[in-house]
Structures are given as C-alpha cells and as structure tokens.
Amino acid sequence: MSNELCLRGNTWIAADIHLGPNSPKTAACFYQFLLKAEQNCDQLLLCGDIFNAWIGDELAQQPPPWLADAMQSMRHFSHQRPLYLMRGNRDFLLGHNFAYAVGAQLLPDQIIIHQGELRFLLTHGDELCTDDQAYQRFRKLVRAPWVQKLFYQLPLASRQKLANFFRQRSKKSGQYKPMSITDVSPLSCQQLLYANQLRLLIHGHTHRPAIHSLDQTKNTYRVVIPDWECEHSEPSRFGWVSILNNTVHLHENDRIQTLELSRMLEP
C-alpha cells in the first residue's frame, strides 16, 4: 500500500459521529469535543461517517443551518490544528471541495499511519464486513462511477430522498442480520494486516468499541473507534482513540482502555 502518513505528537481519531439535521445533541457534544481536541491533541483524524448522509459537496455551497454550524466548528479547529477527513459508508461522496472548505485534508479509504515506532492501518471499516455479501454488492454498486454520475445529475432534493430511502432500507435489513454478519470479518482484518506487514488495525463503522486480539501467535490487534449517539441513548454514547508515546488509548464515555506498542512487538 503506497498511501502513508507520518504524524507526531498526540493523535486523536474519531468516527461515526453521524451529524445531520436531526441530531442537535450529538452535534453539540461533538463541537465540545473539537474544543477539547484543540487544547489537547496535535492533529485530529475523522475516520468516516462524519455525516449521517452526504449527497454531494454542493450541499456545502449554501449549507442549511445545521451544516453551517458543523463547517464553522471544523474550520475553527483546522485553523489551530491539522484536520484530516476519511470517507465512510454514509458519506462516501465526501469530496476534496468540502475538505478544502473546512481547511482539512481528505485521506484515502485505507492509509498506513507512522507515529514514532508505531505503524498501523486506518480505515473506516465497512469494506471489512465481507461476510455480509449483500452489503458488499451494494457497496460496489454505489461506488461505481456510472452510478455516481447518474446520482449527481439529480437535484439535491431528489438525492436527499434517495439517500433517506436507502438509509431506512439498510436500517431495516440490518435488524434481521446476525451480529456476526454485520461485524468485520477477523479473517479479512488479518489478511489486510499481513499484506501490509502490520500488527495493528484501527477502524470504526461497527459501533462496537473494543480492543481485540486478532492473532495471539503473531500479536495482531484491532481497535474499534466508538460511535456517537446523544439523542436517544442513555447515557449518551461518544468516544475517540488517542495515540501518544507508542500507546493507543480507547476513550469510551468515561472509560479508557490502553494498548501498548510493547505488546505488539513481543516475539
């Protein structure tokens, strides 16, 4: 894999915030997080599904109030610290125009991060749910250039209706799938790490934050970034991953789990 990024200091990674017009409490929590990150991290990576649905960068040209607030908060952060954006399954149409508008850098769907002695692969993670074959077929279809070309020919209102339809359809179909199907495939994760000669994978998407040992014989791990939900969950769900001094910290609400580099370097 040629996509690589070198970072220094304290890196924070968040994902699955799902900003939209119907999540003002989640948005307020996220904006407070940005202020906290500005004071405590050296760079912030938003690893996909930043938005609940993204129908094209034209939406940011004359943004509705909820999006204007989001862009203003992200732009304020990027004036103080580097901001990186990655696409997810809900906002895979996020483009360089939006990234430029908020002062961020758009990352590829998979990237190797170098930080100190630590090297890891970062991705949103939906491409690793390979046991869900129906989803993978749908994923391949909506990312086809000809499908996206047709989609962009629709007016924004029609795009939004179509996005809402597929969001509801996905939500209903997910209710009948076992958790093992909608989770990432451990085998696919291992194969991705082995192909890149890495021992650590960090991803979002599944909304199941945890630190998993993939292969104890080879000391490979995956860290799942928390999702955000403050509208209906009690207590609210939010969190992030921070990386400092070769140690990965998983922050989930008020709990912190750690994974040290030494555990991945044991023979």
Secondary structure, 3 states (H helix, E strand, C coil): CCCEEEECCCEEEECCCCECCCCHHHHHHHHHHHHHHHHHCCEEEEECCCECCCCCHHHHCCCCHHHHHHHHHHHHHHCCCCEEEECCCCCCCCCHHHHHHCCCEECCCEEEEEECCEEEEEECCHHHCCCCHHHHHHHHHHCCHHHHHHHHCCCHHHHHHHHHHHHHHHHHHHCCCCHHHHCCCHHHHHHHHHHCCCCEEEECCCCCCEEEEEECCCCEEEEECCCCECCCCCCCECEEEEEECCEEEEEECCEEEEEEHHHHHCC
